[in-house]
Structure formats: C-alpha cells, structure tokens
C-alpha cells in the first residue's frame, strides 16, 4: 500500500488543507486515492450514502480525491459534549459516551482494531492513501495511547510530512522541538517539512529554511502562503479567522459553545453579496438582516447559555420586531417551546423552556437519525429539488393546536413535513436538514427575501449547487499548494516515480 502521512506541530497547523491538496494532486496523476484519519475529534460531521457518520473534513478530502466519502476513511469520530465527555462514533455508529480517561480504558484496543480493519479494506479499493494526524504527534502525556499520529505512520511505514504554522510565531522551535520529542523510529519516518500560512517575502525566510534543513537533515518541501479561500475546518477555531467584506446583506450566526456543522454556512460565505458574522452569545446581536441558530451537539446546554447571557431575549426581541430567524438542527430545537432530555443523554437531564418562537416540543432520544435526504421544497419557492442530510438525536413535534390558539399559522418547508417549518410571515424558519444552503436555487430564493426587505434587486436563482463551487475551491487549493510544494522530489524519493498506477 502506497501511503503518505501528514502530521502537524500544533492543532490548526494546516494538516487537513495539505491532505486535501495532496488528494487532488495525486488524483490528477491517475491514482485512485483515499484520505484517512484514524481518530478525529470534531463537531463537523457528514453522513455517508450508507447512513454512517464521519468527520466532515475527511468527506471534503474524499471529494478532493474524486471518490465518495466512506466511513473507513474516519473509523473513529469523537464529538465533545457539554459535561467534559465525548460521544464515541465507532465505524460510523454511536458506541457510547465517555470521559477522556475512561475512553482509553474502554475504547483503545477496540479503536486500534477498527483502524487496522479500515486500513485493510482501503488497501483493497485504493492505490494510494493520504493519512492525517491529529493535534501534535509529540504530546508526551498522550503518546503511549495516541491512535492517530505516528502509530498509524509506523503501521503503514509511511513517509511522513511535518507541517507547521508560521503565523503563530516560533515556527523553527515548533519544528525542532517536535522532532526532538519523537522516538528515533518515529523521527526516521519524517521525510519532509512544510511551512504553512506564510505572509511576506519568501527570500526573507530563506536563511531560516537553510538553517532548518541543516539542523534537522530533513528537506523543506515548500512554504505555503496565507490563503484567503474559505476552506472547511474541523473545529471552531477557524471561525476566528473569518474576515469582513463589503456586502449587501449580513447574516449573523450565533457561535454556540458546542456549535456543530458550521460547514452549513460555507455556501453563504461564498456569496459575494453576503457577509456572515459569527457572534458570541456574550456579544451584542446588533441589527443583521437574518439571525441563524446553527447546529449544536448539546441543544439544552447551549440554550441555557443563550438564556444566561441575555442572547435568548435579544433574539426573541429581534424576531418580535420582524427580524428573520432561522434554526438548523439543534438551533431548530432551541427555537421551540420545550426541550426534554429524560435520560440525561446530553448531560442536562430534565425539561427546559426553549425560545418559544415555534410551537415545537423536542425529546432527546437514544437513537440517532443519520441519513441523506432528497426532498422537494414548498418555501420560499415551490418545487425545488433539495439535497441534504439529517444528523440528530431529537424527536420534534409541531403542536399545531397551540399555534392556532395563539393566532399563528405555519407551513411545512418540504414535502416531508418532519424536516422543517416556516411561519406565515416567512420570518421564522427551522429545519433538520444540514446542507440546506448548498442548494443554489433555494439559497438564492431565501436571500432574495432579505434583499427585498432592504429594497435591493433580486439575485438570479438559476445558479449551480455549492458542490460545483466547492470543486472550484478544491482545485484552487490544490493549485496553490502544488505551486509551492516540491511534490515530485518527495514522491520520487519516498514512494513512486510512475505517474500512473
């Protein structure tokens, strides 16, 4: 099995980006390529064709490789919850919840077995594997039980690239320190160094690169400049790097403590006329054109944060004044009247009052719904084909009798009534469908309502779905990385010289 491993000096160093670029670059050479991350801790998840759950970053990497995402590309997914525990998703299915200490006692052996079995299956279907580590491979207190860094590299005997983020500062210390803390057999697998997020003139860095190569004996394969492309990230740290831009319409996304699947908003961020602002519950809501309550791993805990900080009242006042509010998945649940977790599955057992924007009652249940969906829209435009996926543990009921008592009326967003509702003024929207904004015509129809309120002209709705834009972004990322990476030398020395499998 031909394989490359990518590890980083820190979290957020650029491992996912580099793996994604390598998947596209190797795919262009004619190889059938698969990404792999043995264990991932993230709240951005994707549902495969088979209804299994995996990290969204590995789904993006699969698309970069031009192959369908499959759960063997990410056999272990850890999803942090509110009470210092994580939900364990093993081979795409929920295996339980655990603390960090208990995780290694309960799941280490099972997890390593799952990783090896996934690697075995991938070797049967693919020519080349591009593996991603997690965090740092040199965490001394974790190395003996690290499932996803050098343990995988040694298992595959994979030549490994170490990537470092120069924008953080101290990049040379990060690289040298990481190498010093690796075991000799681990360090021997490091065959190249990549510097990421460089701003400035490359010639000013050359003396440092020469020193680094002399000091470590490992070639620097390239220096990747800072890139402004909106690239799918694994954790919410990336939300702090979003930049403002001139826009006609502002959409405020509430940055919940356990925000999940914020990849839902990449299509909005790609709209030239839209500014997406991520607002902490502690900040002022301001006067955006729309407010979005995103998905969350812990709906009740994040609801309580909104109530404690005053953001809940701010959102309700905004809605009462006629503002547009949209909830997706957990955010949809929060917009309802009641959330109940009788078994304490999210760590917050009991019954809680929601924002009361919809006559909804949600009960958190053991069984997780994970499935791709194809439906037809009813609002804001009739008959549009809509693609997305469900990923939730709540069962939600719309209590129409209560709505009628209040003089309110609601319509269903899709031909499947369980997937979402909109109020009669089309100011309140809620859906269980992740990926709703990926649908180009639906997204534009929704945005045109906001533009109309501002007295702006409508955008054309005959636009492609976001997956076509994502393809262009993946090509741009691969081109940018490939331009600054000596991939040919690395492949010829450590893997293969042929350009065809």
N, C-alpha and C positions, 0 to 999 in steps of 0.2 A: 504494500500500500504506500503510495507516494503521499507525503504529508508535510505541511509546514505548520509550525506553532507560532503564535504571536502572544507575547506576554508584555506587561507594562510595568514601569517603575512605580506607578501610582494608579488609583482609580481615575477614570476620566482622562487617561493619557492619550487615547485615540486607538485603542485596540479594535473596537468594533468598526471604526472607519477603515482602518488598514485591512482588516479581514474582508470587509465588504469590497473594497477596491481590488484586493487580490482575487476574490471570487470572480469578479467581472473580467479582470485582465487575463486570468487563466482560462476562463470560459471562452474568451475571444480566440485563444490559441487552439481551440478544438477539444479541450479536455472536458470530460463530464465531471464537474466539481461539486463538492458539498461542503458547507460550513459545519462546524461542530463546536459546541461549548458544553462540556460535561455537566457543569453545575452553574446555574445563573441565579442571582438574587435580583429580582426586578418586579415592578408592578405594571409594566407594559407587557401585555401578553397577546398572543394570537391564537385563533382556533383553526386547526388544520381541516382538510377535507374530511378526515375520518372522525372529527369531533374531539380531537385531543388538544391539549393546551401546551403551548411552548412560548419561550421568550420571543417578543416581537422583533428584537434585534436579529435573532437568527432567522426569522422569516424574511426580513429585509435582505439578509445575506444570501438566502436561498434564491430570492428574486434576482439578486445581482448575479448569481451563478446560472440564472435562467432555468431553474428547476423548482418544482413545487415544494413548499415547506413540509417537513415531516418531523414527527416528534423525536426520532432518533438523532436529529441534529441538536437537540437540547433535552436529554433524558431526565434531568433534574432541574426543576424550577422552584425557587423559594420565594414566597410572597409575604413580606413583612406585614404584621398586623399591629393593632393598637397596644397590646399588652406585653410588648417585648417578646412576642412569639412570632413564628412564621408558619404559614401554611406550606406543606410539602406537597408538591405536584411531582409524582414519580411516573415516568413513562406517559405523561400526559393526563394522568388521573390523580385526584386528591388522595393522598395517603395518610393525611392527618395533620395536626398542628403540634409544634414543639418549640421549646426554648433552644438557644444555641448550644448550651451544654448537653441537653438531652438528645439533640439532633445527632451528634456524633456517636453517642452510645446506641441509639436506636437505628440510625439510617446509614452509618458509614459503610458497613460491609455490603448492605443491600444496594447502596448508591454506587459503589465501585463496581459491583457486579452489573448493574444496569448500564453503566458507562461502557464497560467492556463488551457487553452484548450489543449495544448500539453501534459501537465501532466495528464489530464483526459484520453486522448487517450492512453498514455503509460501505464496507470494503467490497461487498458483493455487487453493489449497484453503481459505484462511482470509481473514477480513475484517480482522483486527487482529492485530498482532504485539507481544508484550511481551518486550523483549530484556534480558538481564542481562550486565553486565560481569564482570570478574574482578579481585580484588585492588583496586588503585588505578589510575585512568587517568593518573596523573601520575608514574609511575616513570620518571625521566629517562633512566636507562640502558637502559630497555626500550621506550620509546615508539615508536621507529622500527621496531620489529618486533612491536608489540602487535597481535594478531589479533582481540581480542575486546572492546575498550572503544570508544574514540572512532572508530576506523576503521570499525566497524560503524555507529555513530551517524551518521557523515558519509555513509556509503554509502546509508543509508536516509533521510537528512535528518530524523532522528527527534528530536523534543523530548525532552530528557533530564532525569531527576531524579537529583540527587546526595544520597545518604543517608549519614548519619554516626552513629556510635555514641557517645552521650554518656556511657555507663557507663565508657568507657575514660579519660575526662578529656580536657581540651584540645579540646573539640568545635569551638569557634569557630576556633581555629588550624588544625584539620584542614580545615575547610571553606574558609577564606580561602586557606590555603596550597595546597590542591588547585586552586582556581580560578586562582591566580596562576601555577601551573606549566603550565596548559593553553595551547595555541596559541589565538590570537584566534578562528579559525573553530570550534575545539572549544568554547571558553568560550561562544560565542554560542548554542550548542545547549543549554546548561544553562538550563532554564526553571523549575526548582523545586528547593527544598531540603527534605529531610525529616530530622528529628532522631529517632533511634531509641533504645530502651531507657532511657527517662527514668523515674527514681524520684523522687517528691517532688511538691510542689505546683506546678501549671503556672504560677500567677501569679508565682512567684518567678523563672521563666525568661523572662518576657515582655520585660523590659528588654533582655536579651541578644538575643532574637529581633528586636526592633525595630532594634537596632544592626546586626545581621547583614544584615537586608534593606536598610537604608540604606547599609551599607558595600559590599554586592555588587550592589545593584539587582535582586536575584533574590528572588522571594517565598518565604517559608517555607510550604510546603503543609500541614505538620502536625507534631505531636510525638506519636510513638507511645510509649505507656508500656511498661514492662517487662512481658512476658507469660510466664506460667508454663506455657503449653501446650508439650508435648513436640513439637517441630517438626523434621522431617527436616533434617539439616545435611549439608554437603558434606565437611567434614573433621573430624578427631578433636578439634579444639579445643573443640567443643561438649560433649564428654564431661566436661570440667572444670566445666561449669555445672550438671550434674545435682545435684539436691538430695535429701537423705534424707527419708523419710516413714515414719510408723508402718506396720508391716506384719506379716503372719503368717509370711511366707516370704521368705528372702533368696537371690537368685541372683547369684553373683559371675561377672562376665565379665572374663576376662584381657585387659587392654588391651595387646595385642601392638604392637610398634613399627610394623608395617605393617598394622594392623587394617583390614579392609575389610568393607563391607556390614554395619556395625553397626546399620543400619536394621532388621536382622532382629529387634532386641530392643525396638523401639517397642511392639509389642503387649504384651510383658511389662511395660514401664514404664507402660502404660495400665491394667494390672490394679490395682485399688485395694488388694488384699491382698499385693502383691508389691513388694519393694524390689530394684532392680537396682543393684548396685555394680560399678563399673569399677575393677579392681585392677591396678596396675602390676606387672610381673614382679619388681621390686625390693621390693615391699611384702610384708607377711605375709599369707598366704592366709586365716587365721582359720578360722572354723567355719560357713561358709554352708550352706544346705540343698542347693545344687547349684552346681557349677562349670561354666562354659561356655568352651570354647576356640573363639573366633569365626573367621570367615573372615580370610584374610591374603593379600596379594599375593605374599609371599615365605615360603612354608611352612618351608623349610630354615633360612633366616636367623633367623626368629622362633623356631624350635625351638632353635637354638644359644643364643639369648638366654635362653630358659627354662632351659637346662642351665647356662649360666654363672652365672645369678643364684640358682640353687637352687630356683626355682619348679617345675622339672620334678620334682624329688624330692618337693616338698611336695604336688604334685598326685597323684603316684603313692602317697604315704603316705595321702593323703585317700581315694583310691579303694580301697586295701587295707583301710582301716577301714570300708568300706561306703558311702562317700560317693557321691553321684550326679555323674557327669561326662558332659558332652555336648560333642561336637565338630561343628562345621558347616564344610563345605568344607575350607579349609586346616587348620582345627582338627581335623577328622576325619582328615586325612592325618597330622597330628602325633601323634595317638593311636596310630598303627600301630607296627609293628616296624621298618620300613625305609622311608626316603625316598631316592630316587636321582634325580639330575639329570645324566645323562651328557653333555649338550650345554652345561651351564652356563647354561641359559636364565634362571634366576633370579639368576645371578651367583655361585652357590655350587655349582660342579660337584663331582660325586663321589657317594658313598654315605654315608648317615648313619643312625644308630640313632634311632628315634623313642621315644616314651614306653613302648611295649610294652603298652599297655592293650588293644589289639586285634591279632589275627594278620593284619595288613594289610601289603601291600607296594605302595608307590606309586612310579611313574616319571613325572617331569615331561616332557611332550612338547610338540612344536611346536604341534600342533593344539589349539585352544581349543574346549571344548564350551560352547555358549551356546544354550540353548533353554528354552522354557517347558514345564512338565510338569503333567499331571493323572494322579494315581495313586490307589490305594486303600490304606488303612492296614491293618496287621496288629497293630501295637502302638502305644500302650498300649490301644487299643480297635480291635476288628475292624471293617473295612468302612467307615471314614470316607472320604469323598472329600477328597483333598488336592491343593491347588494351590500351585505354586511355580515356581522356575526354577533351572537349573544354570548355573554360570559358573566353569569351572576348566580348568586345563591338565594336570592329573594323571590318570593311569590307575591305578586302585586295584583290587587283587585280594585277596579274603579267602581265606587259606590254611587251610582247614578241617582239613586233616591235622595241622597244627601245634597247632591248638586242641584236637583230640582227644587228642593226646599229653600236653597239659597238664591234661587233665581238665576243660576248659572247653567250654561249648556256647554257640552264638549263633543268633539268629533274624534274619530279614530284616524291616525295618521296614515295607516296602511290597510291593505285588505286583510291582514292578520291583526285582529283587534287587540291582541295581547302585547303588541310591540310598541304602542305609543299613542298619545292623545294630544289634542290641541284645543284651546278654549275658543269660544265663539268669536272673540275679538282677534284671534290669531296673535296674541301677545304672549301666551304661555304655551310652551312646547315641552314635551317629555317623551323619551324613547329609551327602550332597552337595546337599541341597535348601535353597536360600535361600527365605526366606519361610515356613518351616515353622510359626512361631508366629502367622502371620497367620490360620491355620485355627483358628477359635474352639473347636470341639469337641475337636480334637486338643490344643490348648494347655491347655485346662482338664483334660483327662484326664491329661496329663503333670504338671501342677501338683498334681492330686489325689493322685498318688503321694507327692509331697513333703509334702503336708498330712497324709496318713495316717501318715507316719513321725513326725510331730510330735504325733500324736493329735488332729488337727483334723478337723472335719467336711468333707465334700466340697463343692466348688462345683458349681453346676448346669452341665452340659456343653451344654445346648441354647441356646448363645449365637451371635450372628451372627459372621461372619468380620470381621477387623480392618478390611477396606476400608470397612465401614459406619461404624465408629468414626472412621476417617480422614476420611470425608466430614463427619462432625460437627466434627472438628478444623479442617478446611479452612473450613467455614462460620464457625466461631468466630474463626479468624484473620482472615478477610475482614471479619467484622462489627467486630472490634476495631480493625483498621486503618482501615476505612471510616469509623468513628465519629470518628477523629482526623485524617482526611485530607480536604482540600478538593479532591476529585477533580473535582467538577463544574466549578469555575472553571478548573482545568487543562485539562480536555478541551475546554471551550468556547472557550478562547483559542488552543489549540495543535493540536487535532485536529478534532473534530467536535462538533456540537451535537445531532444527532439521537440518540435512544435506540434506534433500530433500524437495522440495516444497510441 
